[in-house]
Amino acid sequence: MTALKRFQRLESPGLWRESPDAQRRDVILSFGEASLVVSDMRERVLAHWSLAAIERINPGKMPALYRPGTDSGETLEIDESVMIDAIEAVRAALARSRPHPGRLRLWLLVGVVLAILGLGLFWLPGALVRHTVSVVPPEGRAEIGRDLLARVTRVAGPPCNRPDGVKALNRLTRRLLPDRDVRVLVLPGGVPRSAHLPGGLILLNRALVEDYETADTLAGFIIAEDARAAKTDPLAAMLSEVGLAASFKLLTSGHMPREALESYALTMLTMAPEPLPQDILLGRFQQARVPAAPYAYALDISGESVIGLIEADPMRGQTVAPLLSDGEWVQLQGICGG
């Protein structure tokens, strides 16, 4: 849309009220792909307002007062004339682009709606998820990941954070995934051996750092979890699990419903990890120059169900430098405080 492209780099201050009884907060407003982005003074995203749904509450008055939809309690107060003009220009362009059908157009629309409803059972869920995933920005994914983590840690406990252990874990992560924006956390319990969240978060059970003699097994789980996140978008996996209503809420408001986050967090605690094709795993182990056999035996101590990973281990017969020094591995094993 030409009107939107003109203002994509525009920012201005404003006053945001999350609900009618909340205090107003100083915020920064900027245009996103299809939304007005509301951020606090530390540039943390607070809300995404769909440009198509924004309404002005006090036409012709100053400062301008907006809300993200008829039923919303959120409001924005803006006295920056350039930003007001930009919002009004986009709203006017959207209004002009909306159809104004006569009777024939109405019947055509009814026919289209019926056709969509007929196909919706099979097509709509996947299409809505794909579209929603495509428009959620990285900061939105990071926010969802943090919200999920907060709910997971209510059960699993807060991430282990002994400083020397965290330092060793971060060094291992950089060694394994040098080109990836990934944060690895060790949780004290309540979770499967490994899991991942939107926003580049990988979660590990403390047993992976405490029950093995070297870092090779832990490294294998980090590599495998990152491979899962690369194979199936974590946000798409979550939306497919929580349903259409949550996807639509995220698409229109920029936020996941609290109930959906709670439900998915509980699901994660019992969800079996997605199987990975052997060739993908072996390729990732070879790229990281990490032996695959320790990871395979951690999955199946007998080796029977993972014989392919063991026999085709890309590091088999090779001398591989330790991933961490002995001292660093001891520090990492104590990340949860013993």
N, C-alpha and C positions, 0 to 999 in steps of 0.2 A: 504494500500500500504506500503510495507516494507521500501521503500526509504523515505517516508514521516514520518513514525513512528520514524525513527532514529533521525529526526531533530525537533520533536515537542516541545522540550524545548529550542531550540536554539534561541538566540536573538542577534542583532547587531545594531550598529548605521548606519545611512544612511542619504542621502540628498534627500528630496522629493520636486518635483515641481508639483503643482496642474494643471497648464496649461502653455503653452509655454511662456506667458508673465508674469507669477507669479514669485515671488522670491523663491529661494530654502529655505527649512526649515529643521532644524535638527530633525530627527525622530528616533524612535526605531522600528525595524523590528522583527517580530516573526511569527512562523508558527501557523495557525489555523487548523480547521478540514479539510478544502479544499481550504484554501486561505492563502496568505501572508498578515498579519495584519500590517498596518502602524499606529503608535500611536505617539502623540507628547510627549514632555519631561515630561508632567504631566500624562502620561499614558491614555490620552483620544484618542479614536480610530478616526482616520482621514479617513481611507480607508481600504477596503478589496479587495485584488487582487486575482482573481481566478488563482490558480496554473496552471490550464489547459490552460490558455490564455496568461500567461506571455511570453513576447518576449524580447530577448536581442538585443539591437540596435547596439552595437559595439563589435561583437565577437572577442576575442583574445586581446582586449585592456583593459587597466586599467586607472581609476577605471571603473568597469562594469556599463553599463547604460541599464536600463530595462524600459519597458512600459507594461501596463496591457492588451494591445490589439492593433491591427493594426491601428484602427481609434482613439485611445485615445491620448490626449495631455498630460496626466500625465507621469512623469518619476521618476525613482529612481536611484540615484547614490550611488554605494556601493564599498568600497575599502577593506572591511573585507573579506579576502580570504576564511575563513571557511564558511561564509554565502553564498558567491558566489558559492563555491563548492557544498553546500547543494542545492541551487536553481538549479544549472546545473544538479545535480544528479536526482532531482525530475523531471525536464523537460525531461531528457533522459529516465527516467522510464516511463513517460507518453507517450513519442514518441514510445517506444518499445511496449507499450500496445495498441497503435492504430492499427486497422486492416489495412492490405494492400491487399485488395481483388483482385482476378483475375476476369475474365469475369463471372464465375459462382457465385462468391461471390457478384459481382455487381448486378446481377439479383436477388439474394436472398435479398440483401439490398433494392433494389427497391420494392420488394414484401413486405418487412417489413414496409418500409416507407408508402406504399399505405395502408397497414392494419392500421397503426397508424393514418394516415390521416382520414381513415374511422371511427375510433373510437374516434378521437381527440375531436370532437364536444361534446361528452358526458363525456369522461374520462380525457382528458388532463387538463382542467382548475383546477379541484379539485386535481388531482395528482401533478400538478406543485405547487399549493398553499401548499399542505401538505409537499412536499419535501422542499420548500423554508422555511417554518416555522420551520422545523426540524433542519435546518443548521444555522439559524441566532442565534448568541450567545447572552447572556444577555446584553452585552454592546451595541450590535447592536440594540436590542429592545429599550434600554434606549435612544439611539441616535434618533431613529425614534419617540419615545414619546416626546422627547424635541423639535424636529423639528415640530411635529404636534401642540404641545402646543404653540409654538411661533406664528404659523399661526392662531390658535383659539383666542389667546389673542389680535390679531390685531382687532378683532371684539368685543370680550367680555371684553377687558381691561386686564391689568396685574393682577396677583393674589393679593388678599388682603394680606397685610403683616404687620399689626400692631403687634409688637413683643409679647405683652402679649396675644393677641388673637391667634397668631401662636403657642405659647407655650401651650395654653389650647387645641387647635385643635390636636396638636401632642400627647398630653396626652390622649385625647379621642381615637385617632387612635390606640395607643398602647393598650389601654384597650379593644377595640373591636377586633383588629386583631393582637394579640401579636406575632404570629408566621409568619406573612406575611411581606414581604419587600414592603410596600405600602406607598406612599406619597399622602396625601389628600390636595387639594388646593381649596380655595374659590374664585370664580370669581365674579366681580361686576355686570355682566349681560350678555345678549346675548347668553346664553346657556340654554339647558333644565335644569330641576332641578338637574340632576346628569348625569354623563357620565364617561367613563374610556378610557385610552389610553394605548398602549403598553408600557412596562417598569414599570408597577406598579403605574401609575398615576390615581387618582380618582379626578374628577372635580365636584364641587358643586356650585349651584347658591346661591348668598348671601341671598336670601329669606329664605333658609332653616335654617339659623342661626339667622335671624332677626324677623321672623314671628311666632315663637313658644315659648311657655313659658318654656319648658324644653329641654334638649338635646336628649330626647328619639326619637323624629321624625328625627332629623339629623342623629342620630345613625342608624336608620332604613334604611335610604338612603345609608349610607356608607356600611352597611352590604349587602344590596341588590346589590349595584354596584360591590362589590367585588365578590359576588356570580355569577354575570353575567360574570365577567372576568374569573372566574374559570371554568364556564360551557362552554364558547366559547372563545377560544384563541383570544385576541384582535388583534394580528397581522394577524391571519387567517381571521378574520372578515374584516379587512381593505383590505387585498389583494383580497378577494372575491369581494369586492366592486369596487376596482380601476382597475381590469382587468389583463390579462395575461402579457401584455407588462411590467407593473410595477413589477410584480412578477419576470419576467425573468431578468429585470434590477437589482433588489435587489439580486437575486441569483448569478449573474455573476460579479457584481461590489461591492456589499455590501452596496449600497445606493439606496434610493427610489428616483424616478424622482420628480423634484420640482412640476411639474404639477399635479402628483398624490397626493402629500401631500396637495397642495392647494385645490384640488377637494374634498378630503376626509374631510379636516377640515371644509369646508362649509357644506358638507353633515351632519356632526356631529351636527351642530347647529340646524338642523331641524329634525333629526332622532328620531323616537319614540323608547324608550327603549325596549329591548327584553323582552318579558314576561317570568316570571320564574315560574316553577311548585311550587305549594303551599307547598309540602312536603320539597322541598329544602330550601325555605324561612324559614319555621317554624323550620327546623333543625338548620339553621344558627342562628336564634334568640335564640333558646334554648341553643346552644353552647355558645353564648355570654352573656346569661342571660340578655337579653334586651326584654322588652314587644313589641309585634308585633302590638298591636291595634293603638298606635299613628301613626305609619307608614301607616297602613291601612286607617285610617281616613284622612290622608294627601292625599292619592290617590283618595279617594272618600268620601267626607264629609258625605254623606248619609249612607255609610257603606254597601249599597246593593250589589255592585259588589265585595266587599272584605269581605263578611260575614264570609267566611271560615277562613281567617286570624284572625278575631276578636274572633270568637267562639272557635277556637283552639289555641289561644294565649298561649304559653307555660308558660308565667309568670302570667297568669290570677289567681287572688286570692292569689298571693304570695307577700311578702314584698321584694322589690328589692332596693338595695342601689342606691342612685343617681349616675349617671355616672360621673358627675362633681359637685363640690361644687357650691353654688350660686354665689360666687365671680368669679370662673372660667367660669361659663356659661355667666355671664355678660361681662367678658373680651372677650370671644369668639364671643358674639353678636356684639362686637365693632371691630371685626377684620378688617372691611373695613373702619374704621375711622368715623363711625356714619352716 
